């Protein structure tokens, strides 16, 4: 339920959820997490995905049972999070091909994509920090989607950076070769 208004949990705006106190998050966990997961699955907007993911990680993950994290959180959330990251990486690469110092629209688009990616990485970092900070023993089976998702994102980032670096070096050599 919403704090004082008594509104049903299913109609609480995301902006209001992000200001809920810890105790309300703990109490509303059983009703809000399924609702947020459903919203996350059905969202088509990058910004809405990130907003929901941040709420889930920052507000509700700390109150979830460690034995059911995989089933109730990581499995439903991380595959779409990885796909979102891959989509952003593709869009970043596609947009960067048209980048020039005069094209302010593409520069703005690239900056927005990068800022969104930083927020997504922040949410993944929050998941890892939560697991690392727990005092209980965590069985890998209870979090198996997390390591593979994080490693996918890290690998994709470095492969992208490596490819872009080699691509730039190669294209410079071609330009230098053509001009000599």
C-alpha positions as CSV (number, residue, x, y, z in Angstrom):
1,X,0.0,0.0,0.0
2,X,1.0,3.5,-0.6
3,X,2.2,5.4,2.5
4,X,-0.7,7.5,3.7
5,X,-3.0,7.5,0.7
6,X,-4.0,3.8,1.0
7,X,-3.7,3.3,-2.7
8,X,-3.4,-0.3,-3.9
9,X,0.2,-1.3,-4.5
10,X,-0.6,-2.0,-8.2
11,X,-1.3,1.7,-8.9
12,X,1.6,3.3,-7.1
13,X,3.6,5.5,-9.6
14,X,7.3,4.6,-10.0
15,X,8.4,8.0,-8.8
16,X,6.5,7.5,-5.5
17,X,8.0,4.0,-5.1
18,X,11.5,5.4,-5.2
19,X,10.8,7.5,-2.1
20,X,9.3,4.7,0.0
21,X,10.9,4.1,3.4
22,X,12.7,0.8,4.0
23,X,10.0,-0.6,6.3
24,X,7.3,0.0,3.7
25,X,9.5,-1.8,1.0
26,X,9.9,-4.7,3.3
27,X,6.2,-4.9,4.1
28,X,5.1,-4.5,0.4
29,X,7.7,-6.8,-1.0
30,X,5.4,-9.8,-1.7
31,X,2.9,-7.6,-3.7
32,X,5.2,-5.1,-5.3
33,X,8.0,-7.3,-6.7
34,X,5.7,-9.4,-8.9
35,X,4.1,-6.2,-10.1
36,X,7.5,-4.5,-10.9
37,X,8.7,-7.7,-12.6
38,X,5.7,-7.7,-14.8
39,X,6.2,-4.1,-15.7
40,X,9.9,-4.8,-16.4
41,X,9.0,-7.7,-18.7
42,X,6.4,-5.7,-20.7
43,X,8.3,-2.3,-20.9
44,X,9.6,-1.2,-24.3
45,X,11.3,1.9,-23.0
46,X,15.0,1.9,-22.0
47,X,14.4,4.6,-19.4
48,X,11.5,2.7,-17.8
49,X,13.5,-0.5,-17.7
50,X,16.3,1.3,-15.9
51,X,13.9,3.1,-13.5
52,X,12.2,-0.2,-12.6
53,X,15.6,-2.1,-12.3
54,X,16.9,0.6,-10.0
55,X,13.8,0.4,-7.8
56,X,14.1,-3.4,-7.7
57,X,17.8,-3.4,-6.8
58,X,17.9,-0.4,-4.4
59,X,14.6,-0.7,-2.7
60,X,13.5,-4.4,-2.7
61,X,16.6,-6.6,-3.3
62,X,18.0,-5.9,0.2
63,X,14.8,-7.5,1.7
64,X,14.7,-10.6,-0.5
65,X,15.4,-14.1,0.8
66,X,18.8,-15.2,-0.4
67,X,17.6,-18.7,-1.0
68,X,15.1,-17.6,-3.6
69,X,17.0,-14.8,-5.3
70,X,17.6,-16.7,-8.5
71,X,14.0,-17.8,-8.9
72,X,12.3,-14.6,-7.7
73,X,14.7,-12.0,-9.0
74,X,17.8,-12.9,-11.0
75,X,16.2,-15.3,-13.5
76,X,13.3,-13.0,-14.4
77,X,15.3,-9.8,-14.5
78,X,18.9,-10.5,-15.7
79,X,18.2,-12.0,-19.2
80,X,16.2,-8.9,-20.2
81,X,18.9,-6.7,-18.6
82,X,21.6,-8.3,-20.7
83,X,19.5,-8.0,-23.8
84,X,18.9,-4.3,-23.0
85,X,22.7,-3.8,-22.6
86,X,23.3,-5.6,-25.9
87,X,20.7,-3.4,-27.6
88,X,22.3,-0.3,-26.2
89,X,25.7,-1.5,-27.3
90,X,24.4,-2.1,-30.8
91,X,22.7,1.3,-30.9
92,X,25.8,3.0,-29.6
93,X,27.9,1.4,-32.3
94,X,25.4,2.2,-35.0
95,X,25.1,5.8,-34.0
96,X,28.9,6.3,-33.6
97,X,29.4,5.5,-37.2
98,X,27.8,8.8,-38.2
99,X,29.6,10.8,-35.6
100,X,31.4,14.0,-36.6
101,X,32.3,17.1,-34.7
102,X,29.5,19.0,-36.4
103,X,26.7,16.5,-35.7
104,X,25.4,17.6,-32.4
105,X,22.3,15.5,-32.6
106,X,24.3,12.2,-32.8
107,X,26.6,13.5,-30.0
108,X,23.6,14.0,-27.8
109,X,22.1,10.6,-28.7
110,X,25.5,8.9,-27.9
111,X,25.7,10.8,-24.5
112,X,22.2,9.7,-23.6
113,X,22.9,6.1,-24.5
114,X,26.1,6.1,-22.5
115,X,24.4,7.7,-19.5
116,X,21.7,5.0,-19.7
117,X,24.3,2.3,-19.9
118,X,26.1,3.7,-16.8
119,X,22.8,3.5,-14.9
120,X,22.3,-0.2,-16.0
121,X,25.9,-1.0,-14.9
122,X,25.1,0.7,-11.6
123,X,22.2,-1.6,-11.1
124,X,24.3,-4.7,-11.9
125,X,26.9,-3.4,-9.6
126,X,24.3,-3.0,-6.9
127,X,23.3,-6.7,-7.4
128,X,27.0,-7.8,-7.0
129,X,27.6,-5.6,-4.0
130,X,24.5,-6.9,-2.3
131,X,25.7,-10.5,-2.8
132,X,29.2,-9.7,-1.6
133,X,28.0,-7.8,1.4
134,X,25.7,-10.6,2.7
135,X,26.8,-12.3,5.9
136,X,25.1,-15.6,4.9
137,X,26.8,-18.3,2.8
138,X,25.5,-18.0,-0.8
139,X,25.2,-21.1,-2.9
140,X,26.1,-20.4,-6.5
141,X,22.9,-22.3,-7.6
142,X,20.9,-19.5,-5.8
143,X,22.5,-16.8,-7.9
144,X,23.8,-18.5,-11.0
145,X,22.3,-15.9,-13.5
146,X,24.2,-13.1,-11.8
147,X,27.8,-14.1,-12.6
148,X,27.0,-15.1,-16.1
149,X,25.2,-11.9,-16.8
150,X,27.9,-9.7,-15.3
151,X,30.6,-11.6,-17.2
152,X,28.6,-11.2,-20.4
153,X,28.4,-7.4,-19.9
154,X,32.1,-7.1,-19.1
155,X,33.1,-9.3,-22.1
156,X,30.9,-7.4,-24.4
157,X,32.3,-4.1,-23.2
158,X,35.9,-5.1,-23.7
159,X,35.2,-6.8,-27.1
160,X,33.5,-3.6,-28.2
161,X,36.3,-1.4,-27.0
162,X,38.9,-3.7,-28.5
163,X,37.1,-3.8,-31.8
164,X,36.7,-0.1,-31.9
165,X,40.4,0.5,-31.0
166,X,41.6,-1.9,-33.7
167,X,39.1,-0.5,-36.2
168,X,40.3,3.1,-35.6
169,X,43.9,2.1,-35.9
170,X,43.3,0.1,-39.0
171,X,41.3,2.9,-40.6
172,X,44.0,5.5,-39.8
173,X,46.6,3.3,-41.4
174,X,44.5,3.0,-44.5
175,X,44.0,6.8,-44.6
176,X,47.8,7.3,-44.1
177,X,48.5,4.7,-46.7
178,X,46.2,6.3,-49.2
179,X,47.6,9.8,-48.6
180,X,51.3,8.8,-49.1
